[in-house]
Amino acid sequence: MTVYVEIVFLNNFFIDLLLCISTIFSRRRKLRKLRIIASAIIGAVVSVAYAFMPAVFKVLTKVLLAPILTITFDKYKSVKDYIMSLGLFVIFTFVLGGSVYGLCHMTGIDLRGYAVLGVLAFAIVFLEGVLWFVVVKKPNSNKTYYDVAVTYKGKVLWLKGFYDSGNTLTDSFSGFPVVLLGNSAVKMLQEFGELSYDGFVEVKSINGESSMPIISFDEVRCGQMSYNCFGAITGQDVKDCDLILQNTLVYK
């Protein structure tokens, strides 16, 4: 019986750990290690106690466990934000559980034996591979990057820009479009001298509202097209490029 409990605890701990990480990863969120470990421990402990529960508590456990684990492994800004993670967590639970059960059934492996850990490891690698392709590889392959010439204080700087149809930012006073500057672009601009802010732009995201300082460019040239633009200093690294173009900037 001691061996059986160990297997149940370890299996469920690693499964819940994977499900937590997969859910957060698929939502491109920050991994909160202590919260994730706490959530996995709760799931593992409940799985061991489940066999000794009365029928009523077993039903409650099936209904409440996923919501409890989901609210434990991450922080949320709204109910909608929480429900999105809960939905993904439940989907990944069925996918992983079904994969392990199906593989064990096909290979004749006892679900109560240590060999099931190998099946679990295979299922984990497969699921993470699918997530990596869907969340990271495929979106990156569809991205289009451009060489953008930015003129600031009379000096021209060539930057790598990414066109984002979701960037609709404009300066509220002039109506000029606003591009988003990553840390790499800011560092190169600072080589021309100290940056002087020309105002601020309000940005809304799933994490709430924030205010970014903006600088005025003499010109932003996308191929043959020239634009009057502002650049918002995000204070973050922009993956694979220096700036994110506003959706009205056409490259020709």
Summary of the structure (lengths in Angstrom):
residues: 252
radius of gyration: 24.7
end to end distance: 70.7
largest distance: 77.2
contacts: 729
relative contact order: 0.11
helix: 50%
strand: 21%
